[in-house]
């Protein structure tokens, strides 16, 4: 298993391209076959397949072939490394603001 920073670098590289981000957004709704995924993009199928390869190499998607049909799925937890890293970048001021927000909610609830 690659280390945390290798995973993070791979996911960030994969998501740096707008086509690949659009594919991830589409797959977040449901798995899809390659031809359906490629439909909205004005590029040759081999070029589109290169985008899928980058996402698969980064561990963001998986694919399965049944006969002549390849189905692509967003890998569960694939973006967790990104979420973890972003959480680590939060500043102490943001954490204090979160605590203040919780305090205000609790105070308001007690008054009602």
C-alpha positions as MATLAB code, in Angstrom:
seq = 'XXXXXXXXXXXXXXXXXXXXXXXXXXXXXXXXXXXXXXXXXXXXXXXXXXXXXXXXXXXXXXXXXXXXXXXXXXXXXXXXXXXXXXXXXXXXXXXXXXXXXXXXXXXXXXXX';
ca = [
       0.000    0.000    0.000;
       1.477    3.371   -0.968;
       2.117    5.816    1.823;
      -0.195    8.700    2.619;
       1.731   11.341    0.657;
       2.086    9.125   -2.428;
      -1.668    8.494   -2.391;
      -2.397   12.178   -1.920;
      -0.060   13.163   -4.775;
      -1.689   10.617   -7.086;
      -5.221   11.757   -6.297;
      -4.323   15.437   -6.685;
      -2.608   14.773  -10.036;
      -5.607   12.766  -11.226;
      -8.073   15.472  -10.217;
      -6.001   18.299  -11.715;
      -7.646   17.731  -15.097;
     -11.225   18.989  -15.693;
     -12.157   15.920  -17.758;
     -11.148   13.584  -14.950;
     -12.983   15.709  -12.364;
     -16.110   15.529  -14.529;
     -15.772   11.740  -14.715;
     -15.496   11.532  -10.913;
     -18.534   13.800  -10.502;
     -20.514   11.574  -12.861;
     -19.398    8.354  -11.144;
     -20.363    9.768   -7.743;
     -23.975    9.285   -8.903;
     -23.641    5.685  -10.144;
     -21.295    3.347  -12.008;
     -21.287    3.723  -15.801;
     -20.019    1.984  -18.900;
     -17.087    3.584  -20.712;
     -19.092    4.578  -23.785;
     -21.624    6.407  -21.601;
     -18.852    8.188  -19.680;
     -17.087    9.237  -22.882;
     -20.222   10.592  -24.567;
     -20.103   14.209  -23.288;
     -16.447   14.735  -24.209;
     -15.212   15.887  -27.600;
     -12.260   13.518  -27.832;
     -11.353   10.213  -29.379;
     -12.034    7.126  -27.266;
      -8.301    6.275  -26.884;
      -7.698    9.752  -25.422;
     -10.603    9.312  -23.033;
      -9.295    5.894  -21.997;
      -6.005    7.562  -21.026;
      -7.948    9.751  -18.588;
      -9.579    6.669  -17.099;
      -6.159    5.026  -16.765;
      -4.843    8.003  -14.768;
      -7.847    7.804  -12.429;
      -7.456    4.045  -12.060;
      -3.701    4.280  -11.429;
      -4.404    6.848   -8.689;
      -6.890    4.457   -7.086;
      -9.846    6.768   -7.660;
     -11.828    4.392   -9.894;
     -12.048    0.707  -10.620;
     -13.271   -0.995  -13.760;
     -14.616   -4.412  -14.624;
     -15.038   -5.973  -18.025;
     -18.013   -8.221  -18.781;
     -17.795   -9.458  -22.338;
     -17.172   -6.369  -24.457;
     -18.561   -3.912  -21.909;
     -16.321   -2.193  -19.345;
     -18.089   -0.721  -16.317;
     -16.344    1.971  -14.282;
     -17.012    2.640  -10.601;
     -15.814    5.272   -8.167;
     -13.762    3.368   -5.591;
     -15.316    3.700   -2.115;
     -13.122    5.862    0.082;
     -10.966    6.925   -2.860;
     -11.083   10.581   -1.901;
     -10.638   10.024    1.839;
      -6.933   10.846    1.601;
      -7.820   14.244    0.148;
     -10.399   14.887    2.860;
      -7.860   13.909    5.535;
      -5.210   16.233    4.127;
      -7.630   19.159    3.842;
      -8.692   18.601    7.441;
      -5.062   18.765    8.541;
      -4.663   22.145    6.834;
      -7.356   23.838    8.876;
      -5.985   26.625   11.022;
      -6.401   26.915   14.788;
      -8.666   29.933   14.136;
     -11.025   27.728   12.122;
     -11.148   25.212   14.957;
     -11.950   28.012   17.409;
     -14.699   29.269   15.104;
     -16.143   25.739   14.994;
     -16.167   25.580   18.801;
     -17.783   29.031   18.979;
     -20.468   27.909   16.533;
     -21.215   24.825   18.635;
     -21.375   26.963   21.788;
     -23.786   29.420   20.155;
     -26.050   26.618   18.962;
     -26.151   25.072   22.426;
     -26.792   28.466   24.061;
     -29.620   29.237   21.621;
     -31.203   25.814   22.197;
     -31.190   26.336   25.986;
     -32.948   29.699   25.615;
     -35.873   28.165   23.670;
];
